[in-house]
Amino acid sequence: MKGDKFYIFLFLTPAFLISGIFLYYPFFENIKLSFYKTDGFFNSTFIGFDNYIRLFNDEIARGSTLNSFELMLYVAIFQVGIALVLAIMVNSIKRGAAFYRITFFFPIVISGAAIGLLFTLIYNYRNGLLNEILINLGFERVLWLTEQSSLYMVAIPTVWNYVGFYFVIFLTAIQKIPQDYYDAAALEGITGFQKMMKITIPLILGDLKTCLVLAITGALKIFELVYIITKGGPARSSEVLGTYMYQKAFVDSAMGYGATLAVFMVVIGLTLAFITNKFIKNDKLTY
Amino acid sequence: MKSKKIGLMLFLMLVSLFLLAACSSKNSSNEQTEKKPPATEANEENGKENVELRVVTTMAGTDPAGEVFQKVLDDYMEKNQHIKIINDSQSADAGTIRTKINTDYSSNNEPELMFFFNTIDADGIINAGKVVNLEKAEGVDLSGYNSMLEQQRNKDGNIYAAPQSGFYEGLFVNKKLFEEHSIKIPTTWEEYELAIEQFAKTDIIPVAASTVDSYYVVEHYALAAGGIDHYQAKLSDQDSTWAEGLDNIAKHAKMGAFPADAATLDLAMVQDLFKQEQAAMIFEGSWFWGQLVEAGMAENVTVIPMPVYGSGGQTGEIVGGSTQGWFISTKSYEDESKREAVVDLFNYLTSEEILLEIVAATGQPPAKGKLTDLPEYIAAGHKLVADAPAVDLPINDRILPEAFTYIRESVPSIVNGTKTGEQILKEAAALE
């Protein structure tokens, strides 16, 4: 046992050192930076809690937070929901499952930047794919990215991009359910829908909860799709915390305030992860 | 057995240690030795010590000067076999060059030579003493420059950057589209508004502009509303003509002046609209000619000054100047093994012959000598500068970047009526 402890310590040390240097040290530096008015390089003045006071009075930060929450909702419902439905459907077919598996998983391997560019070209008013189709069908052009629609339009590729990830998790979980359960239920005359609601979903609840936590916390990291497709616009209508933080830190050289926004994002992320974990406790299932 | 285990453990610990040591950014003596070999080994051909120099410029990406600049560097290396130059240039389009430069300088990784904005962006670097005063630097040749050199003089009285070219901004108009639609190229504010009205009735977008990346639009509308005197105001002055200019953008947006999706387009996309002849006008700078030549439409385009209607101002006043220059880092100048090569490369890049070769790619007014055999469209741009009663730098070169971003990103809110120009200026000034 003593020997085991020594090896545990030995093998964890490099990982601990690396995360310490590249993750925790920058994180604490970031917290320190949030108390300064600084461009991050040559000009730095300690201003105490001024950046935090500014954050709570910042109209744009408030809007960005609400937009991030809204996107989080779409992501949690649609990414996880669609992935679950697709996994159940693919699991129930006898032929072509491999094809669907690859098709649904495919968007995951495309970089967010490429998907962003793709959807920019799809939504473009003047020369975009959707409007070209409409024009060819004899309709007028439609402005797809308006203040009312921009967040939905960003949510579509965001959901599409990650559905495959949750789909694979669900499919693996479903395939682990022993066939005996379904056979026994079939003898009782269970229908397809009942099979899904009473056997499949309850038995993969643990995975479902994990996916929800991942989707909710992952939604705070949404950046590149918004940045490329709408640039947070029109008129900040699709600005999220990630894009606003980037703008403050790297475009405006307001590194101190950017760091404050980053701290705020971490606090929200941790709180949500805590709440989600608290609400959905995992009962370990063994087959 | 036990000793084998201990041996394995020690081996693993050493590997971890080396891995971490390899990530260190400390300028240890070991690193010096590692980097030094090229500098200490004598070159076989000329007997001089090998030197490696890193050059960071904005001549990359869509900048037509990028290719010429690389060729110029290759020629230099050909003639000076002992000098190896790493061209670490990056496009200025996305503004991230500022972060790169600041990161390099603050992490003791500065390039030997840099071609960068000698504006508010370089203040931190200059104040930290990271670049040399060129007038005091031994061997640096600053002869032959026109007035652009003097424009580089810092408020402390020193010159830290040697200019390469000047630039101007203006209204680029597609003459062909104006002719086809029998619309007069505007020379007054009324004619400009009339051109917008007339093009808005056609399938042609009057002005290719982004209201979010609205750098040039904001500047030119402020200039139009107040003339150069008001344009030169400080943000804290809350000049009413700036607010009027911002409100005019909203007015013209309602007239259909800009693309319907102007609030989500970036600069590259609006440039494309103009280059594809889907738009009749665009606010751009003299660097845009390179792209127009590549698109094969430069002959159909001319550049005119923004019509000024504000009292006290006059049409012909333009936004322009010389804001970029060559800097020598103090670190490289103080390094005995590099100084000679750095100064020599600096003098080479800023020599009249090479300077003109690079500048010719963009057609911008050179800081030394004169470009000859200019195409008509480029000559028209140079005439614009020569005839200008007044020229002043872009607004974003003299106000806090955060404040300017706030102004330009708020234009869509002025367009949709949520805010007014006056409100936006007040809120932007509060950030300073």
Interface residues (C-beta under 8 A of the other chain):
Chain A: L10 F11 T13 P14 L17 I18 I21 D39 G40 F41 F42 N43 N124 Y125 R126 N127 R141 L143 L145 E147 S150 I229 T230 K231 G233 P234 A235 R236 Q247 K248 F250 V251 D252 S253 A254
Chain B: M9 L12 M13 S16 L19 L20 C23 G95 T96 R98 T99 N102 T103 Y105 S106 D123 G124 I125 N127 A128 I205 V212 D213 P259 A260 D261 A263 T264 D266 M269 L273 Q276 Q278 P401 E402 T405 E409 P412 S413 V415 N416 T418
